[in-house]
Amino acid sequence: MTTPELPYTDPSHLADAVRSEGYALLRPSDLARLAGCTLDELQSLVPSWDRLELDNYLKDGGRYRRRRHSCFIDESDDGGHALVQVPHRAHWQPVEYNALHGGMHRLFAPIELETVANPAWGRLLSALGEACSQVRGRHTWYVEAHQFRIDTADGIGRPTPEGAHRDGVDFVAVILIDRRGIKGGETRVFEADGPAGKRFTMLEPWTLLLLDDAAVIHESTPIQPLEEHGHRDTLVLTWRAGSFQGADTPLKSV
């Protein structure tokens, strides 16, 4: 069976595509070139996905999601990017953007120090921060990084249990890291205020989907096992101007 061609974006038109369509989709080789890395250098980050911690906050009672989370501030100017990791903090979203898990301060295990120290990590985040600045102008970007593994040990795994959603930020990047022994996991991107949409399945590691969070909503469909230990790994990055979400929200137990 022929794999359908994905709606890839010419990398020279990345910012224009995000402005006009609300999203851009880059091939792995184009993402590596954007980041100033080889694919092998990006691949050196991958072993850390085998060491993610169980997400204990899932309200559907599932045990199919493992993750790590850390936060950064990107102070960009014409001379480059200064990406600084901030003290570990909880992830928070309002219920308006995440009806299932919004309103909770969710404190996940931090991303491992050796992952953040890998030069490919900083190059990737800085390059994508520059792409965000090309779309919307220079800002101090408040960046959240989420490593995810969705597995099928109990049958179905749900990459987006909250359904089609926005994240309450300026930009969202979804990068496929690996998919193994599964079916499903279709990506869906729809206009936030209109009928148009795209549906496709990212298959190649280091495929990038960059989204304007105000313009579109997105989701990934559930995955099912084709073999033992089936899973789908992603890196989700968000950029927000002004502050982190929940920065002024009092902490409360959940």
Rosetta blueprint (number, residue, H / E / L):
1 M L
2 T L
3 T L
4 P L
5 E L
6 L L
7 P L
8 Y L
9 T L
10 D L
11 P H
12 S H
13 H H
14 L H
15 A H
16 D H
17 A H
18 V H
19 R H
20 S H
21 E H
22 G L
23 Y E
24 A E
25 L E
26 L E
27 R L
28 P H
29 S H
30 D H
31 L H
32 A H
33 R H
34 L H
35 A H
36 G L
37 C L
38 T L
39 L H
40 D H
41 E H
42 L H
43 Q H
44 S L
45 L L
46 V H
47 P H
48 S H
49 W H
50 D H
51 R H
52 L L
53 E E
54 L E
55 D L
56 N L
57 Y L
58 L L
59 K L
60 D L
61 G L
62 G L
63 R L
64 Y L
65 R E
66 R E
67 R E
68 R E
69 H E
70 S E
71 C E
72 F E
73 I E
74 D E
75 E E
76 S E
77 D E
78 D L
79 G L
80 G E
81 H E
82 A E
83 L E
84 V E
85 Q E
86 V L
87 P L
88 H L
89 R L
90 A L
91 H E
92 W L
93 Q L
94 P L
95 V L
96 E L
97 Y L
98 N L
99 A L
100 L L
101 H L
102 G L
103 G L
104 M L
105 H L
106 R E
107 L L
108 F L
109 A L
110 P L
111 I L
112 E L
113 L H
114 E H
115 T H
116 V H
117 A H
118 N L
119 P H
120 A H
121 W H
122 G H
123 R H
124 L H
125 L H
126 S H
127 A H
128 L H
129 G H
130 E H
131 A H
132 C H
133 S H
134 Q H
135 V H
136 R H
137 G L
138 R L
139 H L
140 T E
141 W E
142 Y E
143 V E
144 E E
145 A E
146 H E
147 Q E
148 F E
149 R E
150 I E
151 D E
152 T L
153 A L
154 D L
155 G L
156 I L
157 G E
158 R L
159 P L
160 T L
161 P L
162 E L
163 G L
164 A L
165 H E
166 R L
167 D L
168 G L
169 V L
170 D L
171 F E
172 V E
173 A E
174 V E
175 I E
176 L E
177 I E
178 D E
179 R E
180 R E
181 G L
182 I E
183 K E
184 G E
185 G L
186 E L
187 T E
188 R E
189 V E
190 F E
191 E E
192 A L
193 D L
194 G L
195 P L
196 A L
197 G E
198 K E
199 R E
200 F E
201 T L
202 M L
203 L L
204 E L
205 P L
206 W L
207 T L
208 L E
209 L E
210 L E
211 L E
212 D E
213 D L
214 A L
215 A L
216 V E
217 I E
218 H E
219 E E
220 S E
221 T L
222 P L
223 I E
224 Q E
225 P E
226 L L
227 E L
228 E L
229 H L
230 G L
231 H E
232 R E
233 D E
234 T E
235 L E
236 V E
237 L E
238 T E
239 W E
240 R E
241 A E
242 G L
243 S L
244 F L
245 Q L
246 G L
247 A L
248 D L
249 T L
250 P L
251 L L
252 K L
253 S L
254 V L
